[in-house]
């Protein structure tokens, strides 16, 4: 009786495994296509004099920014259409299934809000420093900083065009390729962002072109550091994308992280530095105009509060990572995602 039960369980296991859909593409094909997409995104920067920086033309020049935005937008459209075709025709998927894999639909407003909240918790320290210590919170409420930041081409690139196109290419497209190859979610989290980090290595060539007098080692260390933190962000963004299935969520988080920058890990917190007119009494009791100077010096308590909030935010982020990213729209299931 026992052998019969054993073979029955083995047969049912075999049937369950045989019902699993086969990979649409191989792992090697996913890697090759990911490299190709990365090159399509980066290489056009150096093919035209309008996008290629030089000692006399900065990457921050409006003409360069506009030309690059056109190039990466075209790259994203071409690659997205190609992957959609691959999913629909080789994977026998419907249009809605292809859009779900690429993170476009359904939008998932709840996933967007929770993802932003989770990231804001992680950056609680920097938000305290900028909003409270530096007094920007009033500008946040009025929205004046947003209009000021997005009013120029550099701000538009850093907070709109960059996050949108990079997340389309390095999350929507490259992660989808690895999902089609049936790569395990844990491996995707650590492998896919490497393309995102490698894509930023081109800044070494770019920096050498615009700063030829800077030592090579200094330029190399700068690029290694950039590769490191872009890869770390890529791990988080890829995990978020797989857990929520929402491309708008990771785009918003990317833009927010660009705005926050790297958090302060050492040094004192300082307030704003500004000058302004004030009224003082002269010798003859007449009112005269003077200038009030605030050098931004704050008491040590502000610095202590910042580091406490920074650590508390990191701890809260750790405990809320799984709950706040839980979604019925997930693209992959993590075996240990039960925290």
Helices and strands as residue ranges (DSSP letters): H 2-19, H 27-42, G 43-46, H 62-85, I 86-90, H 95-101, H 109-122, H 124-128, I 129-133, H 137-142, H 144-150, H 153-156, I 157-161, H 162-167, I 168-173, H 174-180, H 185-199, H 202-210, H 216-244, H 247-260, E 274-281, E 287-294, H 300-325
